[in-house]
Amino acid sequence: MSYNNVTNNDFKYLKYSDSWDSQTLLFFLKPDSVCKSVRMICDVSIKAEKIKEFNSVYKLIGENRWVDRRKGKNYIIEIMDDKWTCIITIEPDK
């Protein structure tokens, strides 16, 4: 993954993408630069691979939803379908 320099006046984030543009990783940051959520945008062709990976690592809690428990906190991982991509979000459980 390569870092992409981005400027956005509405919110702060870091962007990385692979050399084939089949995966983009976004880290959304709070004003103090602490990560508040992660979003990965992937080519739809790797969705099955991601589901298999998540099923082996995280606890399934619903259709295309998992929970990751770390240091006493829960993080929700979710895959959503788009026309040509799948969007994976990881954020603290509310």
GIKARA-V632925 format. One record per helix or strand of 2 or more residues. SS is the DSSP state (helix for helix, strand for strand). FROM is the first residue (numbers start at 0). TO is the last residue. If there is no record, write none. Layout:
SS/FROM/TO
SS/FROM/TO
//
This chain:
strand/1/3
strand/11/16
strand/22/28
strand/34/42
helix/43/56
strand/58/61
strand/64/69
strand/72/80
strand/84/91
//
